[in-house]
């Protein structure tokens, strides 16, 4: 979604870096190394975002540190868009493509309630490749600076854990919803 709107992969990476956690500060060479891109390509995008006042910069010693501009009129919208994109959309797409037969996926916990605690709890139902799931969760977690905690359950196990997982407030992100069993 974000990549469709913004064609520069470097710009998308910068938006994710600065708007997933707006307290993040970074400098040119560190960003280039982290993104495995040339300093010139990162500099061009930093300049574009700075010119648009979406990010701000501050000279610290001999380096310039960049960060999200929380005073920009679109700050909240950009942050929401990036969090949706990086936290859920990319994760779901990767999970569905690589894990086998995912029937249903839910976000539970803080993230499902809109609380950015740094933990993304996801419950999956289906015939899922657990080692691949763990690998994807670790890799994507690093990409979005969050810890992704996946749980694979059967429908019966989900019903048993319904209250504990607070499934009445879970966010369905893939497949058909599982109905609550009457007690």
Buried (B, 14 or more C-beta within 10 A) or exposed (E): EBEEEBEBEBBBBBBBBBBBBBEBBBBBEBBBEEBEBEEEBBBBBBEBBBEEEBBBBEEEEEEEBBBBBEEBEEBEEBBEBBBEBBBBBBBBEBBBEBBBEBBBBBBBBBBBEEEBEBBBBBBBBBEBBEEBBEEBBEEBBEBBEBBBBBBBBEEEEBBEBBEEBEBEEBBEBBBEEBEEEEE
